[in-house]
Amino acid sequence: MAQDLARQVADQVWAHFGLRLSTLDRVAHGADQHARLWLASTVDGTRYAVKLSGGGTSAGLVVTAYLADQGVPGIAAPLRIHDGRLFVDHGNHRLSVVPWVSDQRALDGPMTSAHWRAYGAVLAAVHAAPVTGELSRLLPAGGAAYPSIVAATRAMAARLRDPDAGDLVDPLFAELAGVWSAAADRLGVLTTEIERGAVDLVARPGSGVVCHGDPHLGNLLLGADGQVWLIDWDDAVLAPVECDLMFVLGGVLAFAPITAEQQKAVLAGYGTTDVDPARLAWFLAVRALDDLSDWTRQALNRDAEASDRSRAARIVRGLVSPVGLVTLADTAMRGLDRRRGTPAILHFLPGQGSQKP
């Protein structure tokens, strides 16, 4: 089955992109359940990332092509087929080809201070790119899916409280029910404040800019001399800058927290900006519930491989840990001064990474 798919993909790449592949090796890392990625090589040794994407939208390819044309650093532009399109339909997936720019993921390190600064500079350049009419039509609004995320969280909580017969004999179910029970207070705060905050944010919208939507270190590649590339744009959105900056200022990955010194380097690369703590906390909370409910669903999928279920359960435990996203989002929400009509703005100055209320 896997070999048949690889052969079909290679044939499509030759027919539509004009690349005769000599190797096509599956890349296993990554958390996107809706995508398959291969490292492909042509006979002359040139390497490409060949991807089948089933999630998100095709807008990510349009965005990266546009940003590359704008001269934004750290963007690998997708190849075009003969009619100018950026992908080929393959069943219910999009087949795209992008130059393979690096083997080194930021998650695997080591990241130098120059890499951290370049990370901030790439985010700043992305956010500064003019929003065209095409991007306005293609890109969804960041956070717009919050009602379904809150609903999924409540549905999972209800399932954990009232298990079916199959759940009762699943050891992972009992463990994760305990995890959710221990985090019930925090989850209650987040679900309530997400819904309340959505009303406030509509009344006080931030300017929508192009955002990657998922710029964690797993989607950052490292090069020599501090160069970085931001990859995997399937979740690109139009949103306030907080949608991306929460990955630096709030911290998202429990197993790879960003230190104060690293934050300082990112913000030195990013430059001056104003960050709204309410928007930052809101985006953190939405991401926290989305991750928690989705990884719990994967952990409880009795049809999945045991190793995949175990990995998902580890991520759930990390999310509710003292350094996990659920805890960080809860702390950010509780820290908002709701006695004031408009929350304080945090001013980040280039080279400082300091906060001035």
C-alpha positions in Angstrom: 0.0 0.0 0.0 2.7 2.5 1.0 4.8 1.6 -2.0 1.9 1.9 -4.3 1.2 5.4 -3.0 4.8 6.4 -3.3 4.9 5.2 -6.9 1.7 7.2 -7.7 3.2 10.3 -6.1 6.4 10.0 -8.0 4.5 9.6 -11.3 2.4 12.7 -10.5 5.6 14.7 -9.7 7.1 13.7 -13.1 3.9 14.3 -15.0 3.0 17.7 -13.5 6.2 19.2 -12.1 8.7 17.7 -14.6 10.9 16.2 -11.9 12.2 12.6 -12.4 12.6 11.3 -8.9 15.4 8.8 -8.1 14.4 8.4 -4.4 11.3 9.1 -2.3 11.7 8.5 1.4 8.8 8.9 3.9 9.5 11.5 6.6 7.9 10.2 9.8 8.2 13.2 12.2 5.4 15.7 12.5 2.0 15.8 14.2 -0.3 16.5 11.2 -2.5 13.5 10.8 -3.9 14.7 7.5 -0.5 15.0 5.7 2.2 12.7 4.3 5.7 14.1 3.6 8.5 12.6 1.6 12.1 13.6 1.1 12.6 13.3 -2.6 15.8 13.4 -4.7 16.3 13.8 -8.5 19.1 12.1 -10.4 21.3 15.2 -10.1 21.0 15.1 -6.3 18.6 18.1 -5.9 16.2 17.4 -3.0 12.6 18.4 -2.5 9.9 18.1 0.1 6.9 16.3 -1.6 3.7 16.6 0.4 0.2 15.3 0.3 -2.0 17.6 2.4 -5.5 16.8 3.5 -6.0 19.4 6.2 -6.1 23.1 6.1 -6.5 24.8 2.8 -4.5 25.5 -0.3 -4.1 29.0 0.9 -0.8 28.1 2.6 0.8 27.4 -0.8 -0.5 30.7 -2.1 0.8 32.5 0.9 4.3 31.1 0.7 4.5 31.8 -3.0 3.4 35.4 -2.3 5.8 35.9 0.6 8.7 34.5 -1.4 7.9 36.9 -4.2 7.8 39.7 -1.7 11.3 38.9 -0.6 10.4 37.7 2.9 13.3 35.7 4.3 13.0 32.1 5.5 10.3 31.1 3.0 10.7 28.2 0.7 8.6 28.9 -2.4 6.5 26.0 -3.8 7.1 24.9 -7.4 4.5 25.6 -10.0 3.1 23.1 -12.5 2.8 23.9 -16.2 -0.4 25.8 -15.9 0.8 28.0 -13.0 -0.9 26.1 -10.2 0.9 25.3 -7.0 -0.5 21.8 -6.4 -2.1 18.8 -8.1 -5.3 17.2 -6.8 -4.6 13.6 -5.7 -7.8 12.1 -4.4 -8.9 14.3 -1.5 -5.4 15.6 -1.0 -3.2 18.3 -2.5 0.2 17.3 -3.9 2.8 20.0 -3.7 6.6 20.2 -4.2 8.9 22.6 -2.3 12.7 22.8 -2.3 14.2 20.8 0.7 16.1 23.6 2.4 17.5 21.9 5.5 17.7 18.6 7.5 18.0 20.4 10.8 14.8 21.0 12.8 14.9 23.7 15.5 13.3 21.1 17.9 16.5 19.0 17.5 18.7 22.0 18.0 21.1 23.5 18.6 19.6 27.0 18.1 22.1 29.8 18.4 21.2 33.4 19.4 21.4 34.3 15.7 18.8 31.6 14.9 16.5 33.0 17.6 16.9 36.5 16.2 16.3 35.3 12.7 13.1 33.5 13.9 11.8 36.9 15.2 12.8 38.6 11.9 11.0 36.1 9.8 7.8 36.5 11.8 8.1 40.3 11.6 8.5 40.2 7.8 5.5 37.9 7.5 3.4 40.2 9.6 4.5 43.3 7.6 3.6 41.8 4.2 0.7 43.7 2.6 -2.6 41.7 2.7 -3.8 41.4 -0.9 -7.4 40.9 -1.9 -6.6 37.3 -2.9 -5.3 36.6 0.6 -8.3 38.2 2.2 -10.5 35.8 0.3 -8.4 32.7 0.9 -7.2 33.0 4.4 -9.6 32.2 7.3 -9.7 34.3 10.4 -7.5 33.2 13.2 -9.5 31.7 16.1 -12.7 31.5 14.1 -13.1 27.9 14.9 -13.3 28.5 18.7 -17.0 27.5 19.0 -16.2 24.0 17.6 -13.1 23.7 19.8 -15.1 24.6 23.0 -17.8 22.1 21.9 -15.2 19.4 21.4 -13.7 20.1 24.8 -17.1 19.8 26.5 -18.0 16.7 24.6 -14.7 15.0 25.6 -15.2 16.0 29.2 -18.7 14.5 29.1 -17.3 11.2 27.6 -14.7 11.0 30.3 -17.3 11.4 33.0 -19.7 8.9 31.4 -17.7 6.2 29.6 -19.1 3.4 27.5 -18.3 -0.2 28.0 -15.3 -0.1 25.7 -13.8 2.8 27.5 -14.2 1.1 30.9 -11.8 -1.7 30.0 -9.2 0.7 28.4 -6.4 1.5 30.9 -5.5 4.7 29.1 -9.1 5.9 29.5 -9.0 5.7 33.3 -5.6 7.5 33.4 -6.8 10.4 31.1 -10.1 10.7 32.9 -8.0 11.4 36.0 -5.9 13.9 34.1 -8.9 15.8 33.0 -10.5 15.6 36.4 -7.4 17.2 38.0 -7.5 19.9 35.4 -11.2 20.6 35.6 -10.9 24.0 37.3 -8.5 25.2 34.7 -10.5 23.9 31.9 -13.6 25.6 33.3 -11.9 28.9 33.3 -10.6 28.5 29.8 -13.9 27.5 28.2 -15.7 30.3 30.0 -13.1 33.0 29.2 -12.8 31.9 25.6 -16.5 32.5 25.0 -16.5 35.7 27.0 -13.3 36.9 25.4 -14.6 36.3 21.9 -17.2 39.0 22.5 -14.6 41.4 23.8 -12.3 40.8 21.0 -14.9 41.5 18.4 -15.6 44.8 20.1 -11.8 45.5 20.1 -10.4 43.8 17.0 -6.7 43.8 16.2 -5.5 44.5 12.6 -5.5 41.2 10.7 -2.1 40.4 9.2 -0.8 37.3 7.5 0.0 34.8 10.3 1.6 31.3 10.0 -0.8 30.1 12.7 1.4 27.3 14.0 5.0 28.7 14.1 6.4 26.4 16.8 9.9 25.0 16.7 8.7 21.9 15.0 7.9 24.0 11.9 11.3 25.9 12.0 14.4 24.6 10.1 17.9 25.7 10.8 20.7 26.6 8.4 24.2 27.9 8.7 25.1 31.4 9.9 21.8 31.8 11.8 19.5 31.2 8.8 16.1 29.8 9.5 13.1 28.7 7.4 9.5 28.6 8.5 7.7 25.7 6.9 4.3 24.0 6.9 1.8 26.8 6.2 -1.3 24.6 6.0 -2.8 26.6 8.9 -2.1 30.1 7.7 -4.7 32.7 8.8 -5.4 36.4 8.9 -5.2 37.4 12.6 -3.7 39.8 15.0 0.0 39.3 15.6 -0.7 37.6 19.0 -1.9 34.5 17.1 1.8 33.9 16.1 3.6 35.7 19.0 1.9 33.4 21.6 4.4 30.7 20.5 7.2 33.0 21.7 5.6 34.9 24.6 3.3 32.3 26.0 5.1 29.1 25.2 3.2 26.2 23.5 5.4 23.1 23.6 5.7 21.7 27.2 8.8 19.7 26.2 10.5 22.7 24.5 9.8 25.8 26.6 11.4 29.1 25.4 13.6 30.8 28.0 13.6 34.5 28.9 16.9 34.9 27.1 15.6 33.2 24.0 12.5 35.4 24.1 14.7 38.4 24.2 16.6 37.3 21.1 13.4 36.6 19.2 12.0 40.0 20.1 15.2 41.7 19.2 14.8 40.2 15.7 11.1 41.0 15.6 11.4 44.7 16.5 9.0 47.1 18.1 5.4 45.9 18.5 2.5 46.3 20.9 1.0 43.1 22.3 -2.5 43.0 23.8 -2.4 40.6 26.8 -6.1 39.8 26.4 -5.7 38.7 22.8 -2.5 36.8 23.7 -4.3 35.0 26.5 -7.3 34.2 24.3 -5.3 32.7 21.5 -3.3 30.7 24.1 -6.5 29.4 25.6 -8.0 28.4 22.2 -4.9 26.5 21.3 -4.7 24.8 24.7 -8.2 23.4 24.4 -7.8 22.5 20.8 -4.6 20.5 21.6 -6.0 18.9 24.7 -9.2 17.7 23.2 -7.6 16.5 19.9 -4.7 14.7 21.5 -7.0 13.1 24.1 -9.2 11.9 21.2 -6.2 10.3 19.5 -5.1 8.7 22.8 -8.5 7.1 23.2 -8.8 5.8 19.6 -8.7 2.1 20.2 -8.2 1.4 16.5 -4.9 3.3 16.5 -1.4 1.8 17.0 -0.4 1.4 20.6 2.7 3.5 20.1 0.6 6.4 18.6 -1.8 6.2 21.5 1.0 6.2 24.0 2.6 9.3 22.3 -0.7 11.1 22.3 -1.2 10.4 26.0 2.3 11.7 26.8 1.4 14.9 25.0 -1.9 15.2 27.0 0.1 14.8 30.3 2.5 17.5 29.1 -0.3 19.9 28.2 -1.6 19.9 31.8 1.8 19.9 33.5 3.1 23.0 35.3 4.9 24.1 32.2 2.2 22.9 29.8 0.0 25.0 27.6 -3.2 24.5 29.6 -1.4 25.8 32.7 0.2 28.7 30.8 -3.1 29.7 29.3 -4.9 29.5 32.6 -2.3 31.7 34.2 -2.5 34.2 31.4 -6.3 34.4 31.7 -6.3 34.7 35.4 -3.7 37.4 35.2 -5.8 39.8 33.1 -6.9 42.8 35.0 -10.7 42.7 34.3 -11.4 45.8 36.3 -10.0 48.0 33.6 -11.9 48.7 30.4 -9.0 48.1 28.2 -6.1 45.8 29.2 -2.6 47.2 29.3 -0.5 46.9 26.1 2.9 45.4 26.4 5.5 47.3 24.4 8.4 45.3 23.1 11.4 47.3 22.1 14.1 46.0 19.7 17.1 44.6 21.4 15.5 44.5 24.8 12.6 42.1 24.9 11.4 43.9 28.0 7.8 44.6 28.9 6.6 48.1 29.8 3.0 48.3 30.9 
